Structure formats: C-alpha cells, structure tokens
Amino acid sequence: MSSVWNASTYDTERRRLVPCFDEFYGSVSELVVRFCPDSPRILDLGAGTGILSAAIVDRVPTAQLHLLDASPDMLQQASKRLTERQLQVHVQPLDSELPPGPFHAIVSALAIHHLDDAGKRTVYSRILGTLAPGGIFINAEQVSGSSPRLQSLFESVHLDRARALGSSDAEIAGAIQRMSYDQCATAGDQIHWLDELGFEDADCFYRSFRFAVFGGWRPAS
C-alpha cells in the first residue's frame, strides 16, 4: 500500500492484506468487460507485479496492456506473470506524463493514494486527456474515512480481517508502517474531483470499508 515492498513477496502479502481481494480486483475487470471493445488498449498505472492486469486479461485475453510503475523489479515480476500477453512496460513515476493514448481504459489499484490531493487531481486530469472518447477510468483504491469515527472503523476492520486471513504480527506491523506514509482521500472527494474535471457518470462501483472502486468515463464527444 506504499512504495516500500519486496517484489518477491508482494503477491502473497497483498492477498492477505486486501481482505476483499477477489471482488476488489474483479470489479475492475467486470467494468472492462462491459464497457471496452474487443482487443482494448489498457493502461495500468502503478501496476506493480501485474495483479490487476492479470485479473483483466483473465476476462479479456486480447487486451493490449501497457503497465506503468516506478519500480523495475515490480515490472519484471509483472512481465513474468504476463509473459504470453500483449504487453508494454513503462518504468516511470506515477506523477509523470502518461504514455501516449488513446486508451480504451485506464486502470489503477492501490497506487494513486501515494500522491497528495493536488497530485491526484493532476493525474486524474492527465487520465481524462489520455482516454479515448467514451473510454473509462477505474481506480481500485484505499480511501480514508470522512470522520474520525469512520477512519477508526476502516482501520480496525481492515487489520482484523487481515489477521483472520493469516497475516502475522510482523506483516501487520509492516503494513501499518507503510500506510503511515499514505495520503488517502475520501471516495466522495475523489468522485467530486472527477466530476469537476469533466468525467461523466463518476461514481463508486464497489465498496468494502476502506477499499473502494470508483471512476468515470471520458465524454464520447
């Protein structure tokens, strides 16, 4: 959930530390299936080891994938996972200029919350300009609560469920340390920013406490 991860253990830890793993990532692939054409061009921002891209090509095997991440080690793991897929990798920071579009879908999972609010808005603006007309942006993200009560609820449910899935004390401590550097925003604020920037039908498509899948569409004309 932050940038300090071991690429070789990332996948197994992620499955324990995202208790709603299958529905969380599956919601993104469901939207791609429903709203993208055959053989869509898809950009995965903060792609890591390719977990999200793999979930997408399981449903859309003809997708043309572009994976962007600042870590060459992560992208090396992603390339191994997706070795038989149409794949291009871009080793660059999340807040740099995006690869040239247009893309039918731009997706991200647990990455954009590393940026401050101004950085998020800048990335969202770049995404809108890089999508094809009618293209969709989908962000599977860790979000903050809109009050201290809700934030405490999100944190306690998350860690209790991670422990129930087998996360050790050391793994939990590492997650807490990494998350201390995160700059999460509420789902509501981010959907509002998408509206302001010009996305259509910006909304939350899936939610489980601190894990939300939200996004919107570039207008078709």
Backbone as CSV, one residue per row, in Angstrom:
resi,resn,N_x,N_y,N_z,CA_x,CA_y,CA_z,C_x,C_y,C_z
1,MET,0.793,-1.191,0.000,0.000,0.000,0.000,0.841,1.264,0.000
2,SER,2.125,1.098,0.157,3.039,2.186,-0.080,4.151,1.667,-0.963
3,SER,5.167,2.472,-1.201,6.135,2.141,-2.225,7.213,1.173,-1.748
4,VAL,7.303,0.893,-0.448,8.365,0.032,0.058,7.836,-1.390,0.171
5,TRP,8.015,-2.152,-0.887,7.534,-3.527,-0.952,8.651,-4.409,-1.482
6,ASN,8.644,-5.652,-1.074,9.530,-6.660,-1.639,8.789,-7.307,-2.801
7,ALA,9.323,-7.161,-4.024,8.617,-7.660,-5.207,8.375,-9.164,-5.145
8,SER,9.269,-9.897,-4.487,9.149,-11.356,-4.473,8.060,-11.853,-3.522
9,THR,7.685,-11.048,-2.529,6.641,-11.465,-1.570,5.367,-10.638,-1.702
10,TYR,5.374,-9.713,-2.629,4.283,-8.747,-2.760,2.933,-9.430,-2.952
11,ASP,2.864,-10.427,-3.829,1.572,-11.007,-4.190,0.907,-11.724,-3.024
12,THR,1.673,-12.528,-2.296,1.071,-13.279,-1.197,0.641,-12.340,-0.064
13,GLU,1.429,-11.318,0.201,1.043,-10.350,1.221,-0.191,-9.563,0.788
14,ARG,-0.233,-9.183,-0.483,-1.366,-8.380,-0.962,-2.676,-9.141,-0.798
15,ARG,-2.673,-10.425,-1.068,-3.913,-11.201,-0.949,-4.387,-11.239,0.510
16,ARG,-3.475,-11.297,1.478,-3.896,-11.284,2.881,-4.287,-9.891,3.355
17,LEU,-3.606,-8.870,2.815,-3.815,-7.508,3.304,-4.942,-6.768,2.586
18,VAL,-5.485,-7.385,1.557,-6.697,-6.851,0.915,-7.774,-7.909,1.106
19,PRO,-8.506,-7.874,2.212,-9.429,-8.963,2.540,-10.516,-9.203,1.486
20,CYS,-10.867,-8.167,0.734,-11.891,-8.296,-0.312,-11.244,-8.495,-1.686
21,PHE,-10.086,-9.114,-1.719,-9.211,-9.205,-2.891,-9.972,-9.524,-4.177
22,ASP,-10.716,-10.620,-4.202,-11.327,-11.095,-5.447,-12.372,-10.118,-5.979
23,GLU,-13.248,-9.608,-5.113,-14.258,-8.660,-5.576,-13.642,-7.307,-5.916
24,PHE,-12.622,-6.915,-5.184,-11.946,-5.637,-5.392,-11.335,-5.584,-6.793
25,TYR,-10.480,-6.560,-7.108,-9.869,-6.592,-8.435,-10.878,-7.030,-9.495
26,GLY,-11.765,-7.932,-9.131,-12.752,-8.420,-10.076,-13.714,-7.353,-10.545
27,SER,-13.995,-6.370,-9.709,-14.881,-5.284,-10.120,-14.289,-4.498,-11.281
28,VAL,-12.974,-4.339,-11.273,-12.317,-3.616,-12.372,-12.456,-4.403,-13.670
29,SER,-12.140,-5.695,-13.629,-12.247,-6.492,-14.852,-13.686,-6.570,-15.345
30,GLU,-14.648,-6.593,-14.431,-16.058,-6.608,-14.827,-16.418,-5.364,-15.631
31,LEU,-15.945,-4.224,-15.197,-16.218,-2.978,-15.917,-15.533,-2.957,-17.273
32,VAL,-14.305,-3.471,-17.347,-13.614,-3.538,-18.635,-14.393,-4.417,-19.612
33,VAL,-14.845,-5.569,-19.137,-15.624,-6.476,-19.987,-16.874,-5.781,-20.520
34,ARG,-17.543,-5.019,-19.671,-18.831,-4.441,-20.045,-18.718,-3.190,-20.905
35,PHE,-17.602,-2.457,-20.801,-17.563,-1.148,-21.437,-16.422,-0.944,-22.426
36,CYS,-15.571,-1.934,-22.638,-14.475,-1.787,-23.586,-14.711,-2.655,-24.817
37,PRO,-14.188,-2.248,-25.976,-14.331,-3.054,-27.187,-13.421,-4.270,-27.153
38,ASP,-13.521,-5.117,-28.154,-12.591,-6.238,-28.302,-11.174,-5.693,-28.469
39,SER,-10.196,-6.414,-27.921,-8.773,-6.025,-28.002,-8.541,-4.584,-27.548
40,PRO,-9.025,-4.216,-26.370,-8.866,-2.833,-25.921,-7.426,-2.519,-25.552
41,ARG,-7.051,-1.257,-25.732,-5.772,-0.748,-25.226,-6.012,-0.289,-23.793
42,ILE,-5.221,-0.836,-22.855,-5.438,-0.571,-21.431,-4.120,-0.137,-20.799
43,LEU,-4.160,0.957,-20.055,-3.013,1.455,-19.299,-3.251,1.197,-17.824
44,ASP,-2.316,0.495,-17.187,-2.388,0.165,-15.757,-1.363,1.025,-15.029
45,LEU,-1.847,1.966,-14.222,-0.982,2.915,-13.525,-0.588,2.374,-12.154
46,GLY,0.723,2.416,-11.833,1.200,1.831,-10.590,0.971,0.335,-10.603
47,ALA,1.332,-0.300,-11.708,0.926,-1.679,-11.999,1.545,-2.713,-11.080
48,GLY,2.663,-2.394,-10.427,3.285,-3.361,-9.522,3.642,-4.655,-10.231
49,THR,3.268,-5.767,-9.639,3.589,-7.078,-10.198,2.533,-7.566,-11.182
50,GLY,1.612,-6.704,-11.568,0.643,-7.052,-12.598,-0.603,-7.754,-12.100
51,ILE,-0.906,-7.643,-10.809,-2.089,-8.316,-10.263,-3.366,-7.845,-10.974
52,LEU,-3.526,-6.532,-11.095,-4.740,-6.017,-11.716,-4.792,-6.366,-13.197
53,SER,-3.679,-6.194,-13.900,-3.661,-6.530,-15.326,-3.969,-8.006,-15.549
54,ALA,-3.470,-8.865,-14.670,-3.748,-10.300,-14.799,-5.237,-10.573,-14.614
55,ALA,-5.870,-9.890,-13.670,-7.307,-10.067,-13.472,-8.083,-9.633,-14.709
56,ILE,-7.597,-8.604,-15.375,-8.280,-8.115,-16.573,-8.125,-9.099,-17.739
57,VAL,-6.894,-9.550,-17.992,-6.706,-10.426,-19.163,-7.259,-11.824,-18.933
58,ASP,-7.522,-12.195,-17.684,-8.261,-13.442,-17.458,-9.656,-13.356,-18.077
59,ARG,-10.220,-12.152,-18.097,-11.552,-11.948,-18.679,-11.476,-11.444,-20.130
60,VAL,-10.408,-10.697,-20.446,-10.254,-10.100,-21.776,-8.859,-10.460,-22.299
61,PRO,-8.669,-11.685,-22.762,-7.323,-12.145,-23.126,-6.697,-11.403,-24.300
62,THR,-7.488,-10.689,-25.097,-6.948,-9.956,-26.235,-6.550,-8.523,-25.889
63,ALA,-6.649,-8.149,-24.615,-6.303,-6.780,-24.221,-4.845,-6.479,-24.531
64,GLN,-4.602,-5.263,-25.003,-3.248,-4.765,-25.244,-2.843,-3.940,-24.024
65,LEU,-1.943,-4.499,-23.218,-1.627,-3.930,-21.915,-0.417,-3.006,-21.970
66,HIS,-0.530,-1.893,-21.277,0.600,-1.007,-21.007,0.687,-0.871,-19.493
67,LEU,1.808,-1.282,-18.899,1.980,-1.249,-17.446,2.986,-0.163,-17.090
68,LEU,2.598,0.718,-16.192,3.465,1.807,-15.746,3.735,1.650,-14.253
69,ASP,5.011,1.701,-13.886,5.395,1.662,-12.477,6.798,2.230,-12.356
70,ALA,7.092,2.799,-11.197,8.422,3.355,-10.962,9.450,2.289,-10.632
71,SER,9.009,1.071,-10.290,9.915,0.019,-9.841,10.196,-0.990,-10.954
72,PRO,11.426,-1.063,-11.446,11.739,-2.085,-12.456,11.616,-3.501,-11.910
73,ASP,11.865,-3.683,-10.603,11.721,-5.022,-10.015,10.269,-5.484,-10.067
74,MET,9.343,-4.593,-9.744,7.930,-4.936,-9.816,7.535,-5.282,-11.250
75,LEU,7.958,-4.464,-12.191,7.585,-4.692,-13.582,8.228,-5.960,-14.138
76,GLN,9.380,-6.334,-13.611,9.981,-7.609,-14.023,9.093,-8.768,-13.591
77,GLN,8.555,-8.697,-12.365,7.624,-9.729,-11.902,6.352,-9.727,-12.754
78,ALA,5.877,-8.532,-13.111,4.686,-8.440,-13.947,4.926,-9.062,-15.318
79,SER,6.091,-8.830,-15.882,6.401,-9.391,-17.201,6.427,-10.907,-17.160
80,LYS,6.936,-11.474,-16.061,6.929,-12.933,-15.913,5.499,-13.458,-15.823
81,ARG,4.669,-12.772,-15.052,3.283,-13.199,-14.869,2.508,-13.134,-16.191
82,LEU,2.809,-12.139,-17.008,2.027,-11.869,-18.216,2.812,-12.198,-19.477
83,THR,3.697,-13.171,-19.397,4.650,-13.438,-20.471,3.997,-13.767,-21.800
84,GLU,2.797,-14.307,-21.780,2.133,-14.690,-23.029,1.126,-13.642,-23.495
85,ARG,1.142,-12.468,-22.902,0.174,-11.419,-23.236,0.829,-10.304,-24.048
86,GLN,-0.011,-9.503,-24.726,0.468,-8.316,-25.425,0.781,-7.254,-24.369
87,LEU,2.058,-6.904,-24.243,2.490,-6.147,-23.066,3.586,-5.156,-23.423
88,GLN,3.430,-3.926,-22.925,4.500,-2.948,-22.937,4.648,-2.405,-21.523
89,VAL,5.890,-2.197,-21.092,6.126,-1.664,-19.754,6.754,-0.278,-19.859
90,HIS,6.424,0.547,-18.883,6.911,1.922,-18.819,7.443,2.133,-17.401
91,VAL,8.745,2.247,-17.260,9.359,2.462,-15.956,9.425,3.969,-15.726
92,GLN,8.464,4.475,-14.979,8.411,5.910,-14.719,7.498,6.168,-13.531
93,PRO,7.665,7.312,-12.875,6.836,7.636,-11.717,5.384,7.841,-12.115
94,LEU,4.513,7.629,-11.164,3.077,7.774,-11.378,2.702,9.201,-11.732
95,ASP,3.455,10.173,-11.217,3.105,11.574,-11.432,3.806,12.192,-12.636
96,SER,4.394,11.362,-13.511,5.000,11.869,-14.738,3.961,11.874,-15.857
97,GLU,4.326,12.433,-17.012,3.417,12.431,-18.154,3.075,10.999,-18.548
98,LEU,1.830,10.759,-18.921,1.393,9.414,-19.244,1.848,9.011,-20.645
99,PRO,1.984,7.705,-20.888,2.274,7.237,-22.249,1.186,7.728,-23.202
100,PRO,1.543,7.922,-24.462,0.557,8.458,-25.401,-0.617,7.517,-25.605
101,GLY,-1.801,8.071,-25.604,-3.015,7.295,-25.838,-3.349,7.266,-27.313
102,PRO,-4.612,7.069,-27.636,-5.702,6.929,-26.658,-5.820,5.501,-26.135
103,PHE,-6.325,5.386,-24.903,-6.597,4.091,-24.281,-8.096,3.945,-24.079
104,HIS,-8.581,2.735,-24.276,-9.996,2.470,-24.030,-10.310,2.429,-22.533
105,ALA,-9.307,2.039,-21.729,-9.454,2.039,-20.273,-8.119,2.400,-19.651
106,ILE,-8.170,3.207,-18.615,-7.006,3.454,-17.761,-7.422,3.000,-16.370
107,VAL,-6.606,2.119,-15.790,-6.951,1.496,-14.514,-5.795,1.682,-13.538
108,SER,-6.108,1.523,-12.268,-5.078,1.607,-11.239,-5.575,0.878,-10.003
109,ALA,-4.645,0.324,-9.236,-5.009,-0.347,-7.985,-3.997,0.002,-6.896
110,LEU,-4.484,0.632,-5.851,-3.697,0.890,-4.646,-2.388,1.604,-4.958
111,ALA,-2.481,2.657,-5.762,-1.284,3.395,-6.158,-1.461,4.906,-6.032
112,ILE,-2.574,5.440,-6.519,-2.733,6.891,-6.595,-2.809,7.525,-5.215
113,HIS,-3.157,6.749,-4.181,-3.202,7.320,-2.826,-1.818,7.667,-2.284
114,HIS,-0.760,7.332,-3.003,0.581,7.749,-2.593,0.827,9.232,-2.896
115,LEU,-0.014,9.831,-3.750,0.133,11.233,-4.123,-0.711,12.115,-3.195
116,ASP,-0.283,13.377,-3.037,-1.122,14.304,-2.288,-2.341,14.677,-3.129
117,ASP,-3.260,15.434,-2.549,-4.516,15.712,-3.237,-4.292,16.436,-4.558
118,ALA,-3.381,17.402,-4.570,-3.097,18.119,-5.814,-2.523,17.163,-6.856
119,GLY,-1.665,16.254,-6.405,-1.099,15.261,-7.317,-2.161,14.331,-7.878
120,LYS,-3.103,13.942,-7.043,-4.208,13.096,-7.526,-4.988,13.810,-8.616
121,ARG,-5.332,15.053,-8.370,-6.120,15.811,-9.349,-5.352,15.954,-10.664
122,THR,-4.047,16.170,-10.575,-3.239,16.279,-11.795,-3.263,14.977,-12.578
123,VAL,-3.101,13.850,-11.883,-3.147,12.552,-12.554,-4.523,12.317,-13.169
124,TYR,-5.580,12.646,-12.445,-6.922,12.452,-12.991,-7.133,13.292,-14.247
125,SER,-6.607,14.512,-14.254,-6.718,15.356,-15.433,-5.964,14.746,-16.614
126,ARG,-4.773,14.235,-16.364,-3.999,13.600,-17.435,-4.714,12.357,-17.956
127,ILE,-5.325,11.612,-17.050,-6.064,10.418,-17.453,-7.199,10.799,-18.397
128,LEU,-7.957,11.829,-18.052,-9.071,12.255,-18.898,-8.583,12.604,-20.300
129,GLY,-7.437,13.271,-20.386,-6.903,13.663,-21.680,-6.289,12.536,-22.476
130,THR,-6.026,11.403,-21.825,-5.361,10.277,-22.479,-6.341,9.171,-22.862
131,LEU,-7.533,9.204,-22.302,-8.555,8.231,-22.667,-9.090,8.502,-24.067
132,ALA,-9.506,7.428,-24.745,-10.266,7.573,-25.982,-11.639,8.145,-25.646
133,PRO,-12.273,8.849,-26.574,-13.657,9.286,-26.333,-14.531,8.096,-25.940
134,GLY,-15.245,8.240,-24.833,-16.053,7.145,-24.309,-15.280,6.158,-23.466
135,GLY,-13.973,6.368,-23.316,-13.147,5.457,-22.519,-13.407,5.605,-21.034
136,ILE,-13.039,4.581,-20.272,-13.347,4.523,-18.848,-12.080,4.550,-17.997
137,PHE,-12.141,5.272,-16.881,-11.107,5.252,-15.839,-11.667,4.513,-14.634
138,ILE,-10.889,3.555,-14.118,-11.320,2.759,-12.968,-10.179,2.728,-11.957
139,ASN,-10.455,3.186,-10.748,-9.449,3.241,-9.694,-9.876,2.359,-8.529
140,ALA,-9.163,1.262,-8.313,-9.385,0.382,-7.159,-8.450,0.880,-6.054
141,GLU,-9.008,1.488,-5.045,-8.192,2.332,-4.180,-8.486,2.138,-2.696
142,GLN,-7.498,2.494,-1.916,-7.651,2.588,-0.465,-8.044,4.028,-0.150
143,VAL,-9.165,4.210,0.548,-9.677,5.551,0.790,-9.776,5.812,2.286
144,SER,-9.853,7.072,2.628,-9.951,7.450,4.035,-11.407,7.628,4.433
145,GLY,-11.650,7.587,5.733,-12.977,7.867,6.251,-13.224,9.353,6.308
146,SER,-14.471,9.749,6.225,-14.821,11.175,6.224,-14.951,11.755,7.626
147,SER,-14.718,10.935,8.657,-14.739,11.410,10.042,-13.806,10.519,10.854
148,PRO,-13.377,10.973,12.032,-12.537,10.110,12.867,-13.200,8.772,13.184
149,ARG,-14.498,8.775,13.416,-15.197,7.516,13.710,-15.080,6.537,12.544
150,LEU,-15.325,7.022,11.333,-15.263,6.147,10.166,-13.840,5.705,9.872
151,GLN,-12.874,6.605,10.060,-11.484,6.227,9.829,-11.065,5.117,10.795
152,SER,-11.451,5.240,12.063,-11.139,4.203,13.042,-11.799,2.882,12.667
153,LEU,-13.041,2.953,12.198,-13.744,1.742,11.755,-13.015,1.083,10.598
154,PHE,-12.658,1.869,9.587,-11.983,1.306,8.411,-10.676,0.629,8.809
155,GLU,-9.905,1.270,9.672,-8.615,0.714,10.076,-8.784,-0.576,10.857
156,SER,-9.711,-0.598,11.804,-9.865,-1.775,12.651,-10.435,-2.951,11.866
157,VAL,-11.411,-2.719,11.001,-11.954,-3.808,10.188,-10.877,-4.372,9.266
158,HIS,-10.107,-3.495,8.643,-9.047,-3.929,7.736,-8.059,-4.854,8.446
159,LEU,-7.534,-4.415,9.561,-6.498,-5.198,10.241,-7.063,-6.462,10.873
160,ASP,-8.272,-6.400,11.407,-8.889,-7.609,11.963,-9.078,-8.669,10.876
161,ARG,-9.523,-8.245,9.714,-9.736,-9.204,8.619,-8.411,-9.732,8.080
162,ALA,-7.396,-8.879,8.026,-6.081,-9.337,7.579,-5.521,-10.388,8.533
163,ARG,-5.674,-10.187,9.817,-5.217,-11.184,10.796,-5.990,-12.487,10.616
164,ALA,-7.289,-12.398,10.377,-8.106,-13.598,10.195,-7.680,-14.389,8.961
165,LEU,-7.080,-13.703,7.981,-6.605,-14.368,6.778,-5.180,-14.892,6.915
166,GLY,-4.570,-14.700,8.068,-3.259,-15.276,8.315,-2.097,-14.316,8.337
167,SER,-2.353,-13.011,8.294,-1.251,-12.054,8.402,-0.614,-12.146,9.784
168,SER,0.700,-12.244,9.813,1.425,-12.315,11.076,1.527,-10.935,11.713
169,ASP,1.966,-10.917,12.968,2.174,-9.625,13.640,3.194,-8.779,12.887
170,ALA,4.246,-9.431,12.380,5.275,-8.701,11.639,4.716,-8.128,10.343
171,GLU,3.885,-8.901,9.671,3.289,-8.427,8.425,2.344,-7.261,8.691
172,ILE,1.556,-7.365,9.746,0.657,-6.268,10.120,1.459,-5.023,10.474
173,ALA,2.529,-5.193,11.240,3.357,-4.041,11.619,3.961,-3.378,10.380
174,GLY,4.400,-4.189,9.409,4.942,-3.634,8.174,3.895,-2.867,7.395
175,ALA,2.667,-3.405,7.354,1.590,-2.716,6.651,1.268,-1.384,7.314
176,ILE,1.213,-1.378,8.655,0.924,-0.140,9.367,2.015,0.890,9.108
177,GLN,3.270,0.448,9.100,4.377,1.364,8.845,4.280,1.962,7.440
178,ARG,3.982,1.121,6.448,3.871,1.620,5.073,2.694,2.586,4.934
179,MET,1.575,2.244,5.543,0.386,3.075,5.407,0.530,4.424,6.102
180,SER,1.491,4.527,7.018,1.701,5.812,7.684,2.177,6.884,6.699
181,TYR,2.689,6.460,5.536,3.150,7.404,4.514,2.076,7.680,3.462
182,ASP,0.967,6.963,3.515,-0.074,7.132,2.509,-0.772,8.486,2.671
183,GLN,-1.365,8.961,1.580,-2.071,10.240,1.575,-3.470,10.018,0.993
184,CYS,-4.229,9.185,1.675,-5.549,8.800,1.181,-6.511,9.986,1.237
185,ALA,-7.486,9.940,0.346,-8.604,10.879,0.358,-9.885,10.071,0.384
186,THR,-10.981,10.721,0.718,-12.248,10.001,0.740,-12.681,9.669,-0.684
187,ALA,-13.482,8.627,-0.806,-14.041,8.289,-2.117,-14.919,9.438,-2.622
188,GLY,-15.701,10.027,-1.723,-16.589,11.106,-2.126,-15.846,12.298,-2.691
189,ASP,-14.746,12.693,-2.044,-13.965,13.828,-2.550,-13.411,13.522,-3.937
190,GLN,-12.898,12.319,-4.108,-12.264,11.994,-5.390,-13.293,11.888,-6.523
191,ILE,-14.467,11.370,-6.228,-15.534,11.346,-7.235,-15.937,12.773,-7.594
192,HIS,-15.978,13.650,-6.603,-16.285,15.063,-6.861,-15.238,15.685,-7.766
193,TRP,-13.943,15.376,-7.545,-12.887,15.904,-8.406,-13.068,15.411,-9.840
194,LEU,-13.418,14.143,-10.008,-13.640,13.618,-11.355,-14.774,14.375,-12.039
195,ASP,-15.845,14.627,-11.303,-16.948,15.425,-11.847,-16.459,16.804,-12.295
196,GLU,-15.708,17.466,-11.438,-15.227,18.814,-11.741,-14.336,18.835,-12.978
197,LEU,-13.548,17.775,-13.162,-12.613,17.720,-14.286,-13.304,17.413,-15.608
198,GLY,-14.518,16.897,-15.549,-15.243,16.649,-16.779,-15.543,15.205,-17.083
199,PHE,-15.262,14.288,-16.153,-15.658,12.894,-16.340,-17.181,12.792,-16.289
200,GLU,-17.731,11.846,-17.030,-19.160,11.568,-16.977,-19.458,10.407,-16.042
201,ASP,-20.607,10.481,-15.380,-21.111,9.384,-14.547,-20.078,8.894,-13.539
202,ALA,-19.295,9.812,-12.978,-18.328,9.426,-11.945,-19.074,8.871,-10.741
203,ASP,-18.623,7.717,-10.261,-19.366,7.071,-9.179,-18.480,6.020,-8.525
204,CYS,-18.976,5.478,-7.416,-18.332,4.358,-6.736,-19.037,3.078,-7.170
205,PHE,-18.277,2.133,-7.711,-18.836,0.904,-8.263,-18.786,-0.266,-7.275
206,TYR,-17.881,-0.173,-6.297,-17.743,-1.247,-5.301,-17.138,-0.629,-4.062
207,ARG,-17.570,-1.130,-2.874,-17.026,-0.590,-1.630,-17.033,-1.666,-0.554
208,SER,-15.920,-1.805,0.139,-15.826,-2.622,1.339,-14.962,-1.864,2.345
209,PHE,-15.615,-1.061,3.176,-14.925,-0.251,4.176,-13.863,0.630,3.510
210,ARG,-12.562,0.425,3.754,-11.568,1.349,3.216,-11.182,1.026,1.769
211,PHE,-11.719,-0.023,1.185,-11.380,-0.400,-0.187,-12.551,-0.045,-1.109
212,ALA,-12.270,0.810,-2.089,-13.321,1.304,-2.982,-12.855,1.234,-4.425
213,VAL,-13.796,0.991,-5.317,-13.544,1.018,-6.748,-14.442,2.105,-7.329
214,PHE,-13.822,3.143,-7.876,-14.589,4.272,-8.403,-13.963,4.761,-9.701
215,GLY,-14.680,5.606,-10.407,-14.146,6.142,-11.657,-15.211,6.834,-12.469
216,GLY,-14.961,6.946,-13.761,-15.895,7.620,-14.652,-15.429,7.491,-16.091
217,TRP,-16.187,8.117,-16.977,-15.959,8.000,-18.410,-15.565,9.345,-19.020
218,ARG,-14.691,9.305,-20.028,-14.476,10.485,-20.848,-15.681,10.647,-21.768
219,PRO,-16.213,11.859,-21.885,-17.353,12.039,-22.794,-17.044,11.520,-24.196
220,ALA,-18.049,10.973,-24.836,-17.855,10.385,-26.166,-17.612,11.412,-27.243
221,SER,-17.979,12.660,-26.986,-17.746,13.711,-27.987,-17.441,15.028,-27.279
